[in-house]
Amino acid sequence: MRFFLLFIIAIPLAACEVTREQLDFSKKPPDEFAVTTRAPLEMPPNFDQLPSPRLGAPRPQEVATDTQAKQAIFGSEAAIQRTDIPSSGESILLQKAGAVESDSSIRDVIDAETEELAKENTPTIDRILGKAGKKIDAPATVVDPIKEAERLKTNRETGAPITEGETPMIEE
């Protein structure tokens, strides 16, 4: 009898969409923007003349995504000739869109909003159990490129591994 009562109570709860979301039973499809394509592997004509790989260097057979976008919009020759200097039309568009007067504290605003959304979207069961093993990523941090380049150069000159030392972050 108890099993039957439990079964009767569980069916409406399982059918309820809000209950499914709160207990984290809902489907989560993969992020279609996180999927990237890789260029096919190519056999070199001569293995003796292969350049040695460089750490962090882009793959030579892959085209950067910004170049792919430029090729799709302007054609392949125009993408190669195009520079990063905006034309007068692009400058006017950026000015009309308000991109020229950007807020310097926008990163703080986005981090605060992301943290609030992470709290709101945490299922109730995880809040009760203290996030039961699930890790919520903290808002992103920004690496200071100038100090990082100096650190890497110093490590290279002294023969230390590139992982030695603390990565400098931009504190806002």
NORMO-V397114 format. One record per residue. N is the residue number from 1. RES is the residue in three letters. PHI is phi in radians with two decimals (NA if undefined). PSI is psi in degrees with one decimal (none if undefined). NEAR is the number of other C-alpha atoms within 10 Angstrom. Layout:
# NORMO-V397114
n->N res->RES phi->PHI psi->PSI near->NEAR
n->N res->RES phi->PHI psi->PSI near->NEAR
This chain:
# NORMO-V397114
n->1 res->MET phi->NA psi->-42.7 near->6
n->2 res->ARG phi->-1.12 psi->-41.3 near->7
n->3 res->PHE phi->-1.07 psi->-40.9 near->8
n->4 res->PHE phi->-1.12 psi->-43.1 near->9
n->5 res->LEU phi->-1.12 psi->-43.2 near->9
n->6 res->LEU phi->-1.07 psi->-40.6 near->10
n->7 res->PHE phi->-1.12 psi->-42.8 near->11
n->8 res->ILE phi->-1.12 psi->-38.2 near->11
n->9 res->ILE phi->-1.30 psi->-35.8 near->11
n->10 res->ALA phi->-1.25 psi->-32.2 near->11
n->11 res->ILE phi->-1.10 psi->-50.3 near->10
n->12 res->PRO phi->-1.12 psi->-34.5 near->11
n->13 res->LEU phi->-1.17 psi->-39.6 near->12
n->14 res->ALA phi->-1.20 psi->-30.5 near->13
n->15 res->ALA phi->-1.38 psi->-19.0 near->10
n->16 res->CYS phi->-1.34 psi->126.1 near->10
n->17 res->GLU phi->-1.15 psi->-39.4 near->13
n->18 res->VAL phi->-1.11 psi->-41.0 near->13
n->19 res->THR phi->-1.11 psi->-42.4 near->16
n->20 res->ARG phi->-1.05 psi->-43.2 near->15
n->21 res->GLU phi->-1.17 psi->-42.6 near->16
n->22 res->GLN phi->-1.18 psi->-33.2 near->16
n->23 res->LEU phi->-1.61 psi->4.4 near->15
n->24 res->ASP phi->1.10 psi->41.9 near->15
n->25 res->PHE phi->-1.74 psi->1.0 near->13
n->26 res->SER phi->-1.34 psi->154.3 near->12
n->27 res->LYS phi->-1.32 psi->142.7 near->8
n->28 res->LYS phi->-2.16 psi->101.3 near->7
n->29 res->PRO phi->-1.20 psi->156.8 near->6
n->30 res->PRO phi->-1.18 psi->154.1 near->8
n->31 res->ASP phi->-1.34 psi->114.6 near->7
n->32 res->GLU phi->-1.20 psi->-19.0 near->7
n->33 res->PHE phi->-1.47 psi->-15.0 near->6
n->34 res->ALA phi->-1.44 psi->-13.6 near->6
n->35 res->VAL phi->-1.52 psi->124.4 near->8
n->36 res->THR phi->-2.15 psi->155.2 near->8
n->37 res->THR phi->-1.68 psi->150.2 near->6
n->38 res->ARG phi->-1.97 psi->141.1 near->10
n->39 res->ALA phi->-1.18 psi->149.3 near->11
n->40 res->PRO phi->-1.18 psi->153.8 near->8
n->41 res->LEU phi->-1.23 psi->145.7 near->7
n->42 res->GLU phi->-2.16 psi->142.3 near->7
n->43 res->MET phi->-1.52 psi->125.6 near->7
n->44 res->PRO phi->-1.27 psi->151.8 near->9
n->45 res->PRO phi->-1.19 psi->-31.1 near->8
n->46 res->ASN phi->-2.51 psi->119.9 near->7
n->47 res->PHE phi->-1.24 psi->-22.5 near->8
n->48 res->ASP phi->-1.27 psi->-25.3 near->7
n->49 res->GLN phi->-1.78 psi->17.7 near->8
n->50 res->LEU phi->-1.24 psi->136.1 near->9
n->51 res->PRO phi->-1.27 psi->148.9 near->7
n->52 res->SER phi->-1.29 psi->143.1 near->6
n->53 res->PRO phi->-1.21 psi->147.8 near->9
n->54 res->ARG phi->-1.96 psi->137.5 near->8
n->55 res->LEU phi->-1.13 psi->125.8 near->7
n->56 res->GLY phi->1.44 psi->-1.1 near->6
n->57 res->ALA phi->-1.33 psi->145.0 near->7
n->58 res->PRO phi->-1.22 psi->155.3 near->11
n->59 res->ARG phi->-1.20 psi->132.0 near->12
n->60 res->PRO phi->-1.17 psi->-27.1 near->8
n->61 res->GLN phi->-1.53 psi->-2.9 near->11
n->62 res->GLU phi->-1.77 psi->142.3 near->12
n->63 res->VAL phi->-1.71 psi->136.4 near->12
n->64 res->ALA phi->-1.07 psi->150.7 near->11
n->65 res->THR phi->-1.12 psi->-35.1 near->10
n->66 res->ASP phi->-1.19 psi->-35.0 near->10
n->67 res->THR phi->-1.20 psi->-38.6 near->14
n->68 res->GLN phi->-1.06 psi->-41.7 near->15
n->69 res->ALA phi->-1.13 psi->-42.9 near->13
n->70 res->LYS phi->-1.11 psi->-38.9 near->16
n->71 res->GLN phi->-1.14 psi->-37.9 near->15
n->72 res->ALA phi->-1.18 psi->-35.5 near->12
n->73 res->ILE phi->-1.49 psi->-48.3 near->11
n->74 res->PHE phi->-1.78 psi->-8.3 near->13
n->75 res->GLY phi->1.63 psi->160.4 near->12
n->76 res->SER phi->-1.17 psi->-39.4 near->14
n->77 res->GLU phi->-1.23 psi->-38.7 near->10
n->78 res->ALA phi->-1.18 psi->-33.1 near->13
n->79 res->ALA phi->-1.18 psi->-34.5 near->17
n->80 res->ILE phi->-1.26 psi->-39.1 near->12
n->81 res->GLN phi->-1.36 psi->-23.6 near->7
n->82 res->ARG phi->-1.24 psi->137.5 near->12
n->83 res->THR phi->-1.87 psi->177.3 near->9
n->84 res->ASP phi->-1.49 psi->1.5 near->5
n->85 res->ILE phi->-1.39 psi->121.4 near->8
n->86 res->PRO phi->-1.21 psi->145.2 near->11
n->87 res->SER phi->-1.32 psi->175.6 near->10
n->88 res->SER phi->-1.13 psi->-35.9 near->9
n->89 res->GLY phi->-1.14 psi->-41.6 near->9
n->90 res->GLU phi->-1.16 psi->-38.1 near->11
n->91 res->SER phi->-1.10 psi->-42.1 near->14
n->92 res->ILE phi->-1.13 psi->-42.1 near->13
n->93 res->LEU phi->-1.08 psi->-44.6 near->13
n->94 res->LEU phi->-1.10 psi->-38.7 near->14
n->95 res->GLN phi->-1.18 psi->-44.2 near->12
n->96 res->LYS phi->-1.16 psi->-31.9 near->10
n->97 res->ALA phi->-1.37 psi->-10.1 near->10
n->98 res->GLY phi->1.46 psi->17.0 near->10
n->99 res->ALA phi->-1.32 psi->-18.1 near->11
n->100 res->VAL phi->-1.28 psi->-38.8 near->12
n->101 res->GLU phi->-1.71 psi->63.8 near->9
n->102 res->SER phi->-1.41 psi->152.9 near->8
n->103 res->ASP phi->-1.38 psi->127.6 near->9
n->104 res->SER phi->-1.29 psi->-19.1 near->9
n->105 res->SER phi->-1.77 psi->22.4 near->9
n->106 res->ILE phi->-1.13 psi->-33.1 near->10
n->107 res->ARG phi->-1.10 psi->-40.2 near->15
n->108 res->ASP phi->-1.12 psi->-40.5 near->12
n->109 res->VAL phi->-1.11 psi->-45.4 near->11
n->110 res->ILE phi->-1.15 psi->-41.3 near->13
n->111 res->ASP phi->-1.08 psi->-42.2 near->15
n->112 res->ALA phi->-1.14 psi->-42.4 near->13
n->113 res->GLU phi->-1.14 psi->-39.9 near->13
n->114 res->THR phi->-1.13 psi->-41.7 near->16
n->115 res->GLU phi->-1.11 psi->-40.7 near->14
n->116 res->GLU phi->-1.15 psi->-41.8 near->11
n->117 res->LEU phi->-1.11 psi->-38.8 near->11
n->118 res->ALA phi->-1.09 psi->-38.9 near->15
n->119 res->LYS phi->-1.19 psi->-42.3 near->12
n->120 res->GLU phi->-1.17 psi->-36.4 near->10
n->121 res->ASN phi->-1.55 psi->3.6 near->10
n->122 res->THR phi->-1.33 psi->125.1 near->17
n->123 res->PRO phi->-1.04 psi->151.7 near->18
n->124 res->THR phi->-1.03 psi->-39.5 near->16
n->125 res->ILE phi->-1.10 psi->-36.3 near->14
n->126 res->ASP phi->-1.24 psi->-35.4 near->15
n->127 res->ARG phi->-1.15 psi->-39.6 near->12
n->128 res->ILE phi->-1.18 psi->-43.6 near->9
n->129 res->LEU phi->-1.54 psi->5.3 near->9
n->130 res->GLY phi->1.28 psi->43.7 near->10
n->131 res->LYS phi->1.14 psi->25.1 near->14
n->132 res->ALA phi->-0.05 psi->65.4 near->10
n->133 res->GLY phi->1.51 psi->-9.5 near->8
n->134 res->LYS phi->-1.51 psi->139.4 near->9
n->135 res->LYS phi->-1.91 psi->126.4 near->7
n->136 res->ILE phi->-1.77 psi->124.4 near->11
n->137 res->ASP phi->-1.16 psi->138.4 near->9
n->138 res->ALA phi->-1.32 psi->160.0 near->10
n->139 res->PRO phi->-1.00 psi->150.3 near->15
n->140 res->ALA phi->-1.14 psi->150.8 near->10
n->141 res->THR phi->-1.91 psi->158.4 near->12
n->142 res->VAL phi->-1.99 psi->129.2 near->12
n->143 res->VAL phi->-1.42 psi->136.5 near->13
n->144 res->ASP phi->-1.35 psi->108.8 near->13
n->145 res->PRO phi->-1.16 psi->-35.1 near->13
n->146 res->ILE phi->-1.21 psi->-48.8 near->9
n->147 res->LYS phi->-1.17 psi->-35.3 near->14
n->148 res->GLU phi->-1.16 psi->-41.0 near->16
n->149 res->ALA phi->-1.09 psi->-40.1 near->13
n->150 res->GLU phi->-1.13 psi->-41.3 near->11
n->151 res->ARG phi->-1.11 psi->-44.8 near->19
n->152 res->LEU phi->-1.13 psi->-39.6 near->18
n->153 res->LYS phi->-1.13 psi->-42.8 near->13
n->154 res->THR phi->-1.09 psi->-42.8 near->13
n->155 res->ASN phi->-1.11 psi->-39.8 near->16
n->156 res->ARG phi->-1.14 psi->-42.4 near->12
n->157 res->GLU phi->-1.19 psi->-35.6 near->9
n->158 res->THR phi->-1.52 psi->-7.6 near->9
n->159 res->GLY phi->1.42 psi->12.1 near->9
n->160 res->ALA phi->-1.41 psi->153.7 near->12
n->161 res->PRO phi->-1.13 psi->153.0 near->10
n->162 res->ILE phi->-1.19 psi->-17.6 near->13
n->163 res->THR phi->-1.45 psi->-7.0 near->10
n->164 res->GLU phi->-1.32 psi->136.8 near->10
n->165 res->GLY phi->1.70 psi->163.9 near->12
n->166 res->GLU phi->-1.60 psi->136.5 near->8
n->167 res->THR phi->-1.28 psi->124.6 near->14
n->168 res->PRO phi->-1.31 psi->133.0 near->15
n->169 res->MET phi->-1.94 psi->153.4 near->13
n->170 res->ILE phi->-1.53 psi->118.1 near->10
n->171 res->GLU phi->-1.68 psi->122.2 near->8
n->172 res->GLU phi->-1.96 psi->none near->9
